[in-house]
Amino acid sequence: MSQPWRPRTFPLHLVSLLACVLVACAGAGALAVWRLHDLQAAFETDARIVHRLLSQRVVQHDAVMATLALLQPPATGANGGAGTTGSADALPRLPAVYPQILSVLQRPPGAQWPANVQADLAAAEAVSQRSGHAEMALLNASAGRYYLVMAGRPASHALIIDLRATVPSDEWPMDMATSPVRVTLEHGGQAFVVQPGGIDPRGWGREYGFHKVLAAASQPFDVVARRSVGLHELPWWSMLGWCMLTAALWAAALALHRQRIARQRAEELLRLGQVARLNTLGELAAGMAHELNQPLTALLSGTQAAQRLLAEDPPDLATAQTAMARAVEQARRASAVVGRLRRLVERADPAGQTQPLALPAAISDVLHLLEPELAARGIAPEVSAAADLPSVLADPVALQQIVHNLLMNALQALEQVPPAERRLRIGMARADAGSVALSVRDHGPGIPADQRLHVFEPFHTTREGGLGLGLTLCESLAQAMGAQLVLAPLPAHPSAQDRGAEFVLTMPAVAG
């Protein structure tokens, strides 16, 4: 199945980017959770303070009622013993001391409560007599008023209490005008708003609640506090800073990774270049030895023949014999020097370095090394491999150098065609039961028909400035490790789609 080759680092970039996003989201979420936790802790602390302050005030009302029962003045009535509602002068001036107490009522023995509240206060007095403590009556939450009735002997008392003045504003833990916390006193289905606060219209559904009954049996108000959190209260700047820090660290890590990959690629290309230079030097030395060995052999044969001919001349030709002997000696010495040079640069036998290799992985390694070259030319190789492709038996360095040379030749050929027409295909498939074929095909100008038979000859090149040793070296390396490199023949009726050149490297497959 054919598909364009992609740099093998792409999945790593995707995984690292996903990890970066997850870390950024987790950190931002943690900052938001910590902020919500702080807001909830502050809310609960303020609510407990509110409950304590209001409990102190209503307990104070009970204390006032108990004091009135002890300090009540004697009642006098029109009939010498039947009392009426007490006068303000006869009662302690409580409103001056306690602003929340609007008025104090007293019902002496035989008297009645004021007509407009008589029934309710009488009922509350009866309950107070049974319970032994004050009782609440006539709660009007909208007006913020209620009565507190205490049955006593000889007289009973009632306080008219203002709820708003009961709130200790000087000790209140929150700003009543701006705080988002809503505080109410609720009893019997009625609610008195102590602090408006309320649900923030920009809230996103996170709410906190608190309710607790005041610490006074006579005034069992339920302190209810509610608070909603708006999106504007989240630590957006801190969350943004964390995300930017995470992104910066990811970018730095990615840059370091790319730098490491580039360094490894450069080191590998340097190593491959050194091996290529040594192999090229070996080919050059072998070619020179081949070219020089023939004339030197002819020189050796000629001088030996001349020596024999001169030996048949009169004995006074000893000088000529000595000269010819020296020529023979020098020819042999030149031949030995050339032989030593060839042995000096002789390559290691790749056949002894062969091992099982996964061919797709080897191709991927070479494409990774050539990634900058491919990107510079705008070429995305199409790599295809058979599903049942076995491993091949090859020398890793020799195979890498062969594929590198073939791909570089293809890239240099593709430079001669427009960018839109540049195509490079790499195919891997079984050649037969015991071998695997690797094909490298470019869509360049191709190789002229009159030069196709000479592409593997030393010093033959179709590129200006080339040495003509690259394909010769590839063929030598392939043969040394038991493989075969050939130039694929042209189709019988070539078309524009068949333009270019294709080289096929056939390698033995690993048995089993």
Sequence and secondary structure as in RCSB ss.txt:
>XXXX:A:sequence
MSQPWRPRTFPLHLVSLLACVLVACAGAGALAVWRLHDLQAAFETDARIVHRLLSQRVVQHDAVMATLALLQPPA
TGANGGAGTTGSADALPRLPAVYPQILSVLQRPPGAQWPANVQADLAAAEAVSQRSGHAEMALLNASAGRYYLVM
AGRPASHALIIDLRATVPSDEWPMDMATSPVRVTLEHGGQAFVVQPGGIDPRGWGREYGFHKVLAAASQPFDVVA
RRSVGLHELPWWSMLGWCMLTAALWAAALALHRQRIARQRAEELLRLGQVARLNTLGELAAGMAHELNQPLTALL
SGTQAAQRLLAEDPPDLATAQTAMARAVEQARRASAVVGRLRRLVERADPAGQTQPLALPAAISDVLHLLEPELA
ARGIAPEVSAAADLPSVLADPVALQQIVHNLLMNALQALEQVPPAERRLRIGMARADAGSVALSVRDHGPGIPAD
QRLHVFEPFHTTREGGLGLGLTLCESLAQAMGAQLVLAPLPAHPSAQDRGAEFVLTMPAVAG
>XXXX:A:secstr
 EEE   TTHHHHHHHHHHHHHHHHHHHHHHHHHHHHHHHHHHHHHHHHHHHHHHHHHHHHHHHHHHHHHH    
  TTSS   S  TTTS  HHHH TTEEEEEEE TT    GGGHHHHHHHHHHHHHHSS EEEEEETTTTEEEEEE
  SS EEEEEEEHHHHS GGG SS TTT S EEEEEETTEEEEEE     TTEEEEEEEEEEE S TTS  EEEE
EEEEEGGGS HHHHHHHHHHHHHHHHHHHHHHHHHHHHHHHHHHHHHHHHHHHHHHHHHHHHHHHHHHHHHHHHH
HHHHHHHHHHHTS GGGHHHHHHHHHHHHHHHHHHHHHHHHHHHS    GGGG EEE HHHHHHHHHHHTHHHHH
HHT   EEEE TT   EEE HHHHHHHHHHHHHHHHHHHTTS GGG  EEEEEEEEETTEEEEEEEE SS   GG
GGGGTTSTT  SSTT  S HHHHHHHHHHHTT EEEE    SS  GGG S EEEEEEEB   
